Amino acid sequence: MLNNIGLPGLLLIAVVVLVLFGRGKISSLMGEVGKGITAFKKGVDDGGKELEETLAEDAKDVTPSDEDKV
């Protein structure tokens, strides 16, 4: 059903939303969405860096110690 909306249907939906909520409300909502996306990306990047640091520490620990040589 949603496959047949097309460009005129999307424009009609956009106009109705704009009339119902107003330009100010929509712009503030989009600003909050943008902040949320930015925070999500930062969290993903921080998680990746933390994972890389953990893997790097594990790689340092694989060298045999003096006790293993005996």
Phi and psi restraints in degrees (range 20) as a CNS / XPLOR table:
assign (resid 1 and name C) (resid 2 and name N)
       (resid 2 and name CA) (resid 2 and name C) 1.0 -76.1 20.0 2
assign (resid 2 and name N) (resid 2 and name CA)
       (resid 2 and name C) (resid 3 and name N) 1.0 -11.0 20.0 2
assign (resid 2 and name C) (resid 3 and name N)
       (resid 3 and name CA) (resid 3 and name C) 1.0 -71.2 20.0 2
assign (resid 3 and name N) (resid 3 and name CA)
       (resid 3 and name C) (resid 4 and name N) 1.0 -18.9 20.0 2
assign (resid 3 and name C) (resid 4 and name N)
       (resid 4 and name CA) (resid 4 and name C) 1.0 -104.7 20.0 2
assign (resid 4 and name N) (resid 4 and name CA)
       (resid 4 and name C) (resid 5 and name N) 1.0 20.4 20.0 2
assign (resid 4 and name C) (resid 5 and name N)
       (resid 5 and name CA) (resid 5 and name C) 1.0 -69.7 20.0 2
assign (resid 5 and name N) (resid 5 and name CA)
       (resid 5 and name C) (resid 6 and name N) 1.0 -54.6 20.0 2
assign (resid 5 and name C) (resid 6 and name N)
       (resid 6 and name CA) (resid 6 and name C) 1.0 77.0 20.0 2
assign (resid 6 and name N) (resid 6 and name CA)
       (resid 6 and name C) (resid 7 and name N) 1.0 176.9 20.0 2
assign (resid 6 and name C) (resid 7 and name N)
       (resid 7 and name CA) (resid 7 and name C) 1.0 -65.9 20.0 2
assign (resid 7 and name N) (resid 7 and name CA)
       (resid 7 and name C) (resid 8 and name N) 1.0 -44.7 20.0 2
assign (resid 7 and name C) (resid 8 and name N)
       (resid 8 and name CA) (resid 8 and name C) 1.0 -61.2 20.0 2
assign (resid 8 and name N) (resid 8 and name CA)
       (resid 8 and name C) (resid 9 and name N) 1.0 -36.8 20.0 2
assign (resid 8 and name C) (resid 9 and name N)
       (resid 9 and name CA) (resid 9 and name C) 1.0 -67.4 20.0 2
assign (resid 9 and name N) (resid 9 and name CA)
       (resid 9 and name C) (resid 10 and name N) 1.0 -40.4 20.0 2
assign (resid 9 and name C) (resid 10 and name N)
       (resid 10 and name CA) (resid 10 and name C) 1.0 -65.2 20.0 2
assign (resid 10 and name N) (resid 10 and name CA)
       (resid 10 and name C) (resid 11 and name N) 1.0 -39.5 20.0 2
assign (resid 10 and name C) (resid 11 and name N)
       (resid 11 and name CA) (resid 11 and name C) 1.0 -64.7 20.0 2
assign (resid 11 and name N) (resid 11 and name CA)
       (resid 11 and name C) (resid 12 and name N) 1.0 -39.9 20.0 2
assign (resid 11 and name C) (resid 12 and name N)
       (resid 12 and name CA) (resid 12 and name C) 1.0 -63.1 20.0 2
assign (resid 12 and name N) (resid 12 and name CA)
       (resid 12 and name C) (resid 13 and name N) 1.0 -43.6 20.0 2
assign (resid 12 and name C) (resid 13 and name N)
       (resid 13 and name CA) (resid 13 and name C) 1.0 -62.6 20.0 2
assign (resid 13 and name N) (resid 13 and name CA)
       (resid 13 and name C) (resid 14 and name N) 1.0 -42.6 20.0 2
assign (resid 13 and name C) (resid 14 and name N)
       (resid 14 and name CA) (resid 14 and name C) 1.0 -62.3 20.0 2
assign (resid 14 and name N) (resid 14 and name CA)
       (resid 14 and name C) (resid 15 and name N) 1.0 -41.7 20.0 2
assign (resid 14 and name C) (resid 15 and name N)
       (resid 15 and name CA) (resid 15 and name C) 1.0 -65.6 20.0 2
assign (resid 15 and name N) (resid 15 and name CA)
       (resid 15 and name C) (resid 16 and name N) 1.0 -42.8 20.0 2
assign (resid 15 and name C) (resid 16 and name N)
       (resid 16 and name CA) (resid 16 and name C) 1.0 -63.0 20.0 2
assign (resid 16 and name N) (resid 16 and name CA)
       (resid 16 and name C) (resid 17 and name N) 1.0 -43.8 20.0 2
assign (resid 16 and name C) (resid 17 and name N)
       (resid 17 and name CA) (resid 17 and name C) 1.0 -63.3 20.0 2
assign (resid 17 and name N) (resid 17 and name CA)
       (resid 17 and name C) (resid 18 and name N) 1.0 -42.3 20.0 2
assign (resid 17 and name C) (resid 18 and name N)
       (resid 18 and name CA) (resid 18 and name C) 1.0 -62.3 20.0 2
assign (resid 18 and name N) (resid 18 and name CA)
       (resid 18 and name C) (resid 19 and name N) 1.0 -40.9 20.0 2
assign (resid 18 and name C) (resid 19 and name N)
       (resid 19 and name CA) (resid 19 and name C) 1.0 -68.4 20.0 2
assign (resid 19 and name N) (resid 19 and name CA)
       (resid 19 and name C) (resid 20 and name N) 1.0 -40.9 20.0 2
assign (resid 19 and name C) (resid 20 and name N)
       (resid 20 and name CA) (resid 20 and name C) 1.0 -69.6 20.0 2
assign (resid 20 and name N) (resid 20 and name CA)
       (resid 20 and name C) (resid 21 and name N) 1.0 -43.2 20.0 2
assign (resid 20 and name C) (resid 21 and name N)
       (resid 21 and name CA) (resid 21 and name C) 1.0 -101.9 20.0 2
assign (resid 21 and name N) (resid 21 and name CA)
       (resid 21 and name C) (resid 22 and name N) 1.0 -22.9 20.0 2
assign (resid 21 and name C) (resid 22 and name N)
       (resid 22 and name CA) (resid 22 and name C) 1.0 85.0 20.0 2
assign (resid 22 and name N) (resid 22 and name CA)
       (resid 22 and name C) (resid 23 and name N) 1.0 156.6 20.0 2
assign (resid 22 and name C) (resid 23 and name N)
       (resid 23 and name CA) (resid 23 and name C) 1.0 -66.5 20.0 2
assign (resid 23 and name N) (resid 23 and name CA)
       (resid 23 and name C) (resid 24 and name N) 1.0 -39.5 20.0 2
assign (resid 23 and name C) (resid 24 and name N)
       (resid 24 and name CA) (resid 24 and name C) 1.0 -64.7 20.0 2
assign (resid 24 and name N) (resid 24 and name CA)
       (resid 24 and name C) (resid 25 and name N) 1.0 -43.0 20.0 2
assign (resid 24 and name C) (resid 25 and name N)
       (resid 25 and name CA) (resid 25 and name C) 1.0 -66.5 20.0 2
assign (resid 25 and name N) (resid 25 and name CA)
       (resid 25 and name C) (resid 26 and name N) 1.0 -40.9 20.0 2
assign (resid 25 and name C) (resid 26 and name N)
       (resid 26 and name CA) (resid 26 and name C) 1.0 -67.9 20.0 2
assign (resid 26 and name N) (resid 26 and name CA)
       (resid 26 and name C) (resid 27 and name N) 1.0 -40.7 20.0 2
assign (resid 26 and name C) (resid 27 and name N)
       (resid 27 and name CA) (resid 27 and name C) 1.0 -66.8 20.0 2
assign (resid 27 and name N) (resid 27 and name CA)
       (resid 27 and name C) (resid 28 and name N) 1.0 -37.7 20.0 2
assign (resid 27 and name C) (resid 28 and name N)
       (resid 28 and name CA) (resid 28 and name C) 1.0 -69.2 20.0 2
assign (resid 28 and name N) (resid 28 and name CA)
       (resid 28 and name C) (resid 29 and name N) 1.0 -35.5 20.0 2
assign (resid 28 and name C) (resid 29 and name N)
       (resid 29 and name CA) (resid 29 and name C) 1.0 -65.1 20.0 2
assign (resid 29 and name N) (resid 29 and name CA)
       (resid 29 and name C) (resid 30 and name N) 1.0 -43.2 20.0 2
assign (resid 29 and name C) (resid 30 and name N)
       (resid 30 and name CA) (resid 30 and name C) 1.0 -66.0 20.0 2
assign (resid 30 and name N) (resid 30 and name CA)
       (resid 30 and name C) (resid 31 and name N) 1.0 -33.5 20.0 2
assign (resid 30 and name C) (resid 31 and name N)
       (resid 31 and name CA) (resid 31 and name C) 1.0 -63.3 20.0 2
assign (resid 31 and name N) (resid 31 and name CA)
       (resid 31 and name C) (resid 32 and name N) 1.0 -41.6 20.0 2
assign (resid 31 and name C) (resid 32 and name N)
       (resid 32 and name CA) (resid 32 and name C) 1.0 -67.6 20.0 2
assign (resid 32 and name N) (resid 32 and name CA)
       (resid 32 and name C) (resid 33 and name N) 1.0 -37.5 20.0 2
assign (resid 32 and name C) (resid 33 and name N)
       (resid 33 and name CA) (resid 33 and name C) 1.0 -63.3 20.0 2
assign (resid 33 and name N) (resid 33 and name CA)
       (resid 33 and name C) (resid 34 and name N) 1.0 -42.3 20.0 2
assign (resid 33 and name C) (resid 34 and name N)
       (resid 34 and name CA) (resid 34 and name C) 1.0 -62.1 20.0 2
assign (resid 34 and name N) (resid 34 and name CA)
       (resid 34 and name C) (resid 35 and name N) 1.0 -41.7 20.0 2
assign (resid 34 and name C) (resid 35 and name N)
       (resid 35 and name CA) (resid 35 and name C) 1.0 -64.5 20.0 2
assign (resid 35 and name N) (resid 35 and name CA)
       (resid 35 and name C) (resid 36 and name N) 1.0 -38.7 20.0 2
assign (resid 35 and name C) (resid 36 and name N)
       (resid 36 and name CA) (resid 36 and name C) 1.0 -65.3 20.0 2
assign (resid 36 and name N) (resid 36 and name CA)
       (resid 36 and name C) (resid 37 and name N) 1.0 -41.6 20.0 2
assign (resid 36 and name C) (resid 37 and name N)
       (resid 37 and name CA) (resid 37 and name C) 1.0 -64.2 20.0 2
assign (resid 37 and name N) (resid 37 and name CA)
       (resid 37 and name C) (resid 38 and name N) 1.0 -42.0 20.0 2
assign (resid 37 and name C) (resid 38 and name N)
       (resid 38 and name CA) (resid 38 and name C) 1.0 -62.7 20.0 2
assign (resid 38 and name N) (resid 38 and name CA)
       (resid 38 and name C) (resid 39 and name N) 1.0 -43.3 20.0 2
assign (resid 38 and name C) (resid 39 and name N)
       (resid 39 and name CA) (resid 39 and name C) 1.0 -64.9 20.0 2
assign (resid 39 and name N) (resid 39 and name CA)
       (resid 39 and name C) (resid 40 and name N) 1.0 -38.3 20.0 2
assign (resid 39 and name C) (resid 40 and name N)
       (resid 40 and name CA) (resid 40 and name C) 1.0 -64.0 20.0 2
assign (resid 40 and name N) (resid 40 and name CA)
       (resid 40 and name C) (resid 41 and name N) 1.0 -45.9 20.0 2
assign (resid 40 and name C) (resid 41 and name N)
       (resid 41 and name CA) (resid 41 and name C) 1.0 -62.3 20.0 2
assign (resid 41 and name N) (resid 41 and name CA)
       (resid 41 and name C) (resid 42 and name N) 1.0 -40.7 20.0 2
assign (resid 41 and name C) (resid 42 and name N)
       (resid 42 and name CA) (resid 42 and name C) 1.0 -64.2 20.0 2
assign (resid 42 and name N) (resid 42 and name CA)
       (resid 42 and name C) (resid 43 and name N) 1.0 -40.4 20.0 2
assign (resid 42 and name C) (resid 43 and name N)
       (resid 43 and name CA) (resid 43 and name C) 1.0 -64.3 20.0 2
assign (resid 43 and name N) (resid 43 and name CA)
       (resid 43 and name C) (resid 44 and name N) 1.0 -40.1 20.0 2
assign (resid 43 and name C) (resid 44 and name N)
       (resid 44 and name CA) (resid 44 and name C) 1.0 -65.2 20.0 2
assign (resid 44 and name N) (resid 44 and name CA)
       (resid 44 and name C) (resid 45 and name N) 1.0 -43.4 20.0 2
assign (resid 44 and name C) (resid 45 and name N)
       (resid 45 and name CA) (resid 45 and name C) 1.0 -63.7 20.0 2
assign (resid 45 and name N) (resid 45 and name CA)
       (resid 45 and name C) (resid 46 and name N) 1.0 -43.2 20.0 2
assign (resid 45 and name C) (resid 46 and name N)
       (resid 46 and name CA) (resid 46 and name C) 1.0 -63.9 20.0 2
assign (resid 46 and name N) (resid 46 and name CA)
       (resid 46 and name C) (resid 47 and name N) 1.0 -39.2 20.0 2
assign (resid 46 and name C) (resid 47 and name N)
       (resid 47 and name CA) (resid 47 and name C) 1.0 -64.8 20.0 2
assign (resid 47 and name N) (resid 47 and name CA)
       (resid 47 and name C) (resid 48 and name N) 1.0 -39.0 20.0 2
assign (resid 47 and name C) (resid 48 and name N)
       (resid 48 and name CA) (resid 48 and name C) 1.0 -65.7 20.0 2
assign (resid 48 and name N) (resid 48 and name CA)
       (resid 48 and name C) (resid 49 and name N) 1.0 -41.9 20.0 2
assign (resid 48 and name C) (resid 49 and name N)
       (resid 49 and name CA) (resid 49 and name C) 1.0 -64.3 20.0 2
assign (resid 49 and name N) (resid 49 and name CA)
       (resid 49 and name C) (resid 50 and name N) 1.0 -40.9 20.0 2
assign (resid 49 and name C) (resid 50 and name N)
       (resid 50 and name CA) (resid 50 and name C) 1.0 -64.0 20.0 2
assign (resid 50 and name N) (resid 50 and name CA)
       (resid 50 and name C) (resid 51 and name N) 1.0 -40.3 20.0 2
assign (resid 50 and name C) (resid 51 and name N)
       (resid 51 and name CA) (resid 51 and name C) 1.0 -64.8 20.0 2
assign (resid 51 and name N) (resid 51 and name CA)
       (resid 51 and name C) (resid 52 and name N) 1.0 -42.9 20.0 2
assign (resid 51 and name C) (resid 52 and name N)
       (resid 52 and name CA) (resid 52 and name C) 1.0 -62.6 20.0 2
assign (resid 52 and name N) (resid 52 and name CA)
       (resid 52 and name C) (resid 53 and name N) 1.0 -40.5 20.0 2
assign (resid 52 and name C) (resid 53 and name N)
       (resid 53 and name CA) (resid 53 and name C) 1.0 -64.2 20.0 2
assign (resid 53 and name N) (resid 53 and name CA)
       (resid 53 and name C) (resid 54 and name N) 1.0 -41.2 20.0 2
assign (resid 53 and name C) (resid 54 and name N)
       (resid 54 and name CA) (resid 54 and name C) 1.0 -64.0 20.0 2
assign (resid 54 and name N) (resid 54 and name CA)
       (resid 54 and name C) (resid 55 and name N) 1.0 -42.9 20.0 2
assign (resid 54 and name C) (resid 55 and name N)
       (resid 55 and name CA) (resid 55 and name C) 1.0 -66.1 20.0 2
assign (resid 55 and name N) (resid 55 and name CA)
       (resid 55 and name C) (resid 56 and name N) 1.0 -36.3 20.0 2
assign (resid 55 and name C) (resid 56 and name N)
       (resid 56 and name CA) (resid 56 and name C) 1.0 -66.2 20.0 2
assign (resid 56 and name N) (resid 56 and name CA)
       (resid 56 and name C) (resid 57 and name N) 1.0 -39.7 20.0 2
assign (resid 56 and name C) (resid 57 and name N)
       (resid 57 and name CA) (resid 57 and name C) 1.0 -65.5 20.0 2
assign (resid 57 and name N) (resid 57 and name CA)
       (resid 57 and name C) (resid 58 and name N) 1.0 -39.5 20.0 2
assign (resid 57 and name C) (resid 58 and name N)
       (resid 58 and name CA) (resid 58 and name C) 1.0 -65.4 20.0 2
assign (resid 58 and name N) (resid 58 and name CA)
       (resid 58 and name C) (resid 59 and name N) 1.0 -34.9 20.0 2
assign (resid 58 and name C) (resid 59 and name N)
       (resid 59 and name CA) (resid 59 and name C) 1.0 -68.6 20.0 2
assign (resid 59 and name N) (resid 59 and name CA)
       (resid 59 and name C) (resid 60 and name N) 1.0 -31.6 20.0 2
assign (resid 59 and name C) (resid 60 and name N)
       (resid 60 and name CA) (resid 60 and name C) 1.0 -68.8 20.0 2
assign (resid 60 and name N) (resid 60 and name CA)
       (resid 60 and name C) (resid 61 and name N) 1.0 -29.3 20.0 2
assign (resid 60 and name C) (resid 61 and name N)
       (resid 61 and name CA) (resid 61 and name C) 1.0 -83.7 20.0 2
assign (resid 61 and name N) (resid 61 and name CA)
       (resid 61 and name C) (resid 62 and name N) 1.0 1.7 20.0 2
assign (resid 61 and name C) (resid 62 and name N)
       (resid 62 and name CA) (resid 62 and name C) 1.0 -87.7 20.0 2
assign (resid 62 and name N) (resid 62 and name CA)
       (resid 62 and name C) (resid 63 and name N) 1.0 -5.7 20.0 2
assign (resid 62 and name C) (resid 63 and name N)
       (resid 63 and name CA) (resid 63 and name C) 1.0 -71.2 20.0 2
assign (resid 63 and name N) (resid 63 and name CA)
       (resid 63 and name C) (resid 64 and name N) 1.0 137.8 20.0 2
assign (resid 63 and name C) (resid 64 and name N)
       (resid 64 and name CA) (resid 64 and name C) 1.0 -71.0 20.0 2
assign (resid 64 and name N) (resid 64 and name CA)
       (resid 64 and name C) (resid 65 and name N) 1.0 143.4 20.0 2
assign (resid 64 and name C) (resid 65 and name N)
       (resid 65 and name CA) (resid 65 and name C) 1.0 -90.9 20.0 2
assign (resid 65 and name N) (resid 65 and name CA)
       (resid 65 and name C) (resid 66 and name N) 1.0 175.7 20.0 2
assign (resid 65 and name C) (resid 66 and name N)
       (resid 66 and name CA) (resid 66 and name C) 1.0 -65.5 20.0 2
assign (resid 66 and name N) (resid 66 and name CA)
       (resid 66 and name C) (resid 67 and name N) 1.0 -30.1 20.0 2
assign (resid 66 and name C) (resid 67 and name N)
       (resid 67 and name CA) (resid 67 and name C) 1.0 -68.8 20.0 2
assign (resid 67 and name N) (resid 67 and name CA)
       (resid 67 and name C) (resid 68 and name N) 1.0 -30.5 20.0 2
assign (resid 67 and name C) (resid 68 and name N)
       (resid 68 and name CA) (resid 68 and name C) 1.0 -74.4 20.0 2
assign (resid 68 and name N) (resid 68 and name CA)
       (resid 68 and name C) (resid 69 and name N) 1.0 -21.1 20.0 2
assign (resid 68 and name C) (resid 69 and name N)
       (resid 69 and name CA) (resid 69 and name C) 1.0 -76.4 20.0 2
assign (resid 69 and name N) (resid 69 and name CA)
       (resid 69 and name C) (resid 70 and name N) 1.0 -21.0 20.0 2
